[in-house]
Amino acid sequence: MENQVKCRCGADHHGHLCMLRSNGLLEEIARVNSDPKFYCFTCGGEANCSENLCEPAPISA
């Protein structure tokens, strides 16, 4: 039986920054955080879209 990798938030979110990091997808990471507008309460990572984070919050200007 194959193990399902879960996101830090407990869901199956393959596009989340923490999942991209754990899979070593450096080019994809660069794409999703090229112009960050949100950060993650869980890992502190930053991303362009909230959909790429487990617990997103807007970055204050």
MODELLER restraints for C-alpha pairs under 7 A, 6 or more apart:
rsr = mdl.restraints
at = mdl.atoms
rsr.add(forms.Gaussian(group=physical.xy_distance, feature=features.Distance(at['CA:6:A'], at['CA:12:A']), mean=4.96, stdev=0.5))
rsr.add(forms.Gaussian(group=physical.xy_distance, feature=features.Distance(at['CA:7:A'], at['CA:13:A']), mean=5.79, stdev=0.5))
rsr.add(forms.Gaussian(group=physical.xy_distance, feature=features.Distance(at['CA:7:A'], at['CA:18:A']), mean=6.97, stdev=0.5))
rsr.add(forms.Gaussian(group=physical.xy_distance, feature=features.Distance(at['CA:7:A'], at['CA:19:A']), mean=6.07, stdev=0.5))
rsr.add(forms.Gaussian(group=physical.xy_distance, feature=features.Distance(at['CA:9:A'], at['CA:54:A']), mean=5.59, stdev=0.5))
rsr.add(forms.Gaussian(group=physical.xy_distance, feature=features.Distance(at['CA:15:A'], at['CA:52:A']), mean=5.68, stdev=0.5))
rsr.add(forms.Gaussian(group=physical.xy_distance, feature=features.Distance(at['CA:16:A'], at['CA:52:A']), mean=4.14, stdev=0.5))
rsr.add(forms.Gaussian(group=physical.xy_distance, feature=features.Distance(at['CA:16:A'], at['CA:53:A']), mean=5.11, stdev=0.5))
rsr.add(forms.Gaussian(group=physical.xy_distance, feature=features.Distance(at['CA:16:A'], at['CA:54:A']), mean=6.73, stdev=0.5))
rsr.add(forms.Gaussian(group=physical.xy_distance, feature=features.Distance(at['CA:17:A'], at['CA:29:A']), mean=6.73, stdev=0.5))
rsr.add(forms.Gaussian(group=physical.xy_distance, feature=features.Distance(at['CA:17:A'], at['CA:52:A']), mean=5.65, stdev=0.5))
rsr.add(forms.Gaussian(group=physical.xy_distance, feature=features.Distance(at['CA:17:A'], at['CA:53:A']), mean=5.91, stdev=0.5))
rsr.add(forms.Gaussian(group=physical.xy_distance, feature=features.Distance(at['CA:20:A'], at['CA:29:A']), mean=6.39, stdev=0.5))
rsr.add(forms.Gaussian(group=physical.xy_distance, feature=features.Distance(at['CA:32:A'], at['CA:47:A']), mean=5.49, stdev=0.5))
rsr.add(forms.Gaussian(group=physical.xy_distance, feature=features.Distance(at['CA:32:A'], at['CA:48:A']), mean=5.65, stdev=0.5))
rsr.add(forms.Gaussian(group=physical.xy_distance, feature=features.Distance(at['CA:33:A'], at['CA:46:A']), mean=6.08, stdev=0.5))
rsr.add(forms.Gaussian(group=physical.xy_distance, feature=features.Distance(at['CA:33:A'], at['CA:47:A']), mean=4.21, stdev=0.5))
rsr.add(forms.Gaussian(group=physical.xy_distance, feature=features.Distance(at['CA:33:A'], at['CA:48:A']), mean=5.23, stdev=0.5))
rsr.add(forms.Gaussian(group=physical.xy_distance, feature=features.Distance(at['CA:34:A'], at['CA:48:A']), mean=6.78, stdev=0.5))
rsr.add(forms.Gaussian(group=physical.xy_distance, feature=features.Distance(at['CA:35:A'], at['CA:48:A']), mean=5.39, stdev=0.5))
rsr.add(forms.Gaussian(group=physical.xy_distance, feature=features.Distance(at['CA:36:A'], at['CA:46:A']), mean=5.60, stdev=0.5))
rsr.add(forms.Gaussian(group=physical.xy_distance, feature=features.Distance(at['CA:36:A'], at['CA:47:A']), mean=4.46, stdev=0.5))
rsr.add(forms.Gaussian(group=physical.xy_distance, feature=features.Distance(at['CA:36:A'], at['CA:48:A']), mean=4.04, stdev=0.5))
rsr.add(forms.Gaussian(group=physical.xy_distance, feature=features.Distance(at['CA:37:A'], at['CA:47:A']), mean=6.24, stdev=0.5))
rsr.add(forms.Gaussian(group=physical.xy_distance, feature=features.Distance(at['CA:37:A'], at['CA:48:A']), mean=5.05, stdev=0.5))
rsr.add(forms.Gaussian(group=physical.xy_distance, feature=features.Distance(at['CA:37:A'], at['CA:49:A']), mean=6.70, stdev=0.5))
rsr.add(forms.Gaussian(group=physical.xy_distance, feature=features.Distance(at['CA:37:A'], at['CA:58:A']), mean=5.95, stdev=0.5))
rsr.add(forms.Gaussian(group=physical.xy_distance, feature=features.Distance(at['CA:37:A'], at['CA:59:A']), mean=5.40, stdev=0.5))
rsr.add(forms.Gaussian(group=physical.xy_distance, feature=features.Distance(at['CA:38:A'], at['CA:46:A']), mean=5.64, stdev=0.5))
rsr.add(forms.Gaussian(group=physical.xy_distance, feature=features.Distance(at['CA:38:A'], at['CA:47:A']), mean=5.46, stdev=0.5))
rsr.add(forms.Gaussian(group=physical.xy_distance, feature=features.Distance(at['CA:38:A'], at['CA:48:A']), mean=6.27, stdev=0.5))
rsr.add(forms.Gaussian(group=physical.xy_distance, feature=features.Distance(at['CA:38:A'], at['CA:49:A']), mean=6.46, stdev=0.5))
rsr.add(forms.Gaussian(group=physical.xy_distance, feature=features.Distance(at['CA:38:A'], at['CA:50:A']), mean=5.90, stdev=0.5))
rsr.add(forms.Gaussian(group=physical.xy_distance, feature=features.Distance(at['CA:38:A'], at['CA:56:A']), mean=6.00, stdev=0.5))
rsr.add(forms.Gaussian(group=physical.xy_distance, feature=features.Distance(at['CA:38:A'], at['CA:57:A']), mean=5.37, stdev=0.5))
rsr.add(forms.Gaussian(group=physical.xy_distance, feature=features.Distance(at['CA:38:A'], at['CA:58:A']), mean=4.31, stdev=0.5))
rsr.add(forms.Gaussian(group=physical.xy_distance, feature=features.Distance(at['CA:38:A'], at['CA:59:A']), mean=5.02, stdev=0.5))
rsr.add(forms.Gaussian(group=physical.xy_distance, feature=features.Distance(at['CA:39:A'], at['CA:45:A']), mean=5.50, stdev=0.5))
rsr.add(forms.Gaussian(group=physical.xy_distance, feature=features.Distance(at['CA:39:A'], at['CA:46:A']), mean=4.23, stdev=0.5))
rsr.add(forms.Gaussian(group=physical.xy_distance, feature=features.Distance(at['CA:39:A'], at['CA:47:A']), mean=6.29, stdev=0.5))
rsr.add(forms.Gaussian(group=physical.xy_distance, feature=features.Distance(at['CA:39:A'], at['CA:56:A']), mean=5.52, stdev=0.5))
rsr.add(forms.Gaussian(group=physical.xy_distance, feature=features.Distance(at['CA:39:A'], at['CA:57:A']), mean=5.51, stdev=0.5))
rsr.add(forms.Gaussian(group=physical.xy_distance, feature=features.Distance(at['CA:39:A'], at['CA:58:A']), mean=6.35, stdev=0.5))
rsr.add(forms.Gaussian(group=physical.xy_distance, feature=features.Distance(at['CA:39:A'], at['CA:59:A']), mean=6.25, stdev=0.5))
rsr.add(forms.Gaussian(group=physical.xy_distance, feature=features.Distance(at['CA:40:A'], at['CA:46:A']), mean=6.41, stdev=0.5))
rsr.add(forms.Gaussian(group=physical.xy_distance, feature=features.Distance(at['CA:40:A'], at['CA:53:A']), mean=5.67, stdev=0.5))
rsr.add(forms.Gaussian(group=physical.xy_distance, feature=features.Distance(at['CA:40:A'], at['CA:54:A']), mean=6.40, stdev=0.5))
rsr.add(forms.Gaussian(group=physical.xy_distance, feature=features.Distance(at['CA:40:A'], at['CA:55:A']), mean=5.09, stdev=0.5))
rsr.add(forms.Gaussian(group=physical.xy_distance, feature=features.Distance(at['CA:40:A'], at['CA:56:A']), mean=4.60, stdev=0.5))
rsr.add(forms.Gaussian(group=physical.xy_distance, feature=features.Distance(at['CA:40:A'], at['CA:57:A']), mean=6.32, stdev=0.5))
rsr.add(forms.Gaussian(group=physical.xy_distance, feature=features.Distance(at['CA:41:A'], at['CA:55:A']), mean=5.33, stdev=0.5))
rsr.add(forms.Gaussian(group=physical.xy_distance, feature=features.Distance(at['CA:41:A'], at['CA:56:A']), mean=6.38, stdev=0.5))
rsr.add(forms.Gaussian(group=physical.xy_distance, feature=features.Distance(at['CA:42:A'], at['CA:54:A']), mean=6.85, stdev=0.5))
rsr.add(forms.Gaussian(group=physical.xy_distance, feature=features.Distance(at['CA:42:A'], at['CA:55:A']), mean=6.15, stdev=0.5))
rsr.add(forms.Gaussian(group=physical.xy_distance, feature=features.Distance(at['CA:50:A'], at['CA:56:A']), mean=5.39, stdev=0.5))
